[in-house]
């Protein structure tokens, strides 16, 4: 996977965080607000190793 080269072993952690952010965005879109956490933003970058 190409993403592994940029994010290394943290790819799983980022996938979970991005999935939670998507769930919060969908909830916000459908209901107008959300109480779900959105741990990462669409332009966030992983920390440098």
C-alpha positions in Angstrom: 0.0 0.0 0.0 1.4 3.4 -0.9 0.2 5.0 2.4 2.5 2.7 4.3 5.6 4.5 3.0 4.4 7.9 4.4 2.8 6.7 7.6 4.7 3.6 8.4 3.4 1.4 11.2 0.9 4.0 12.4 -1.3 3.4 9.4 -3.8 1.3 11.5 -4.0 4.0 14.1 -4.6 6.7 11.5 -7.3 4.5 9.7 -9.2 4.2 13.0 -8.9 8.0 13.7 -10.0 8.9 10.2 -12.9 6.5 10.4 -14.1 8.1 13.6 -13.8 11.6 12.0 -15.9 10.4 9.0 -18.5 9.1 11.3 -18.7 12.4 13.1 -18.9 14.3 9.8 -21.7 12.1 8.6 -23.6 12.5 11.9 -23.1 16.3 11.7 -24.4 16.3 8.1 -27.4 14.2 8.8 -28.5 15.6 12.2 -27.0 19.1 12.2 -24.7 18.4 15.1 -22.7 15.6 16.7 -21.4 14.4 20.1 -18.9 12.0 18.4 -15.2 12.8 18.6 -13.3 13.8 15.5 -9.7 13.1 16.4 -8.2 14.2 13.1 -9.0 16.9 10.6 -9.0 16.4 6.9 -5.6 18.3 6.6 -3.9 16.8 9.6 -0.5 15.2 9.1 1.1 12.4 11.1 3.8 13.4 13.5 7.4 12.9 12.2 9.2 9.9 13.6 
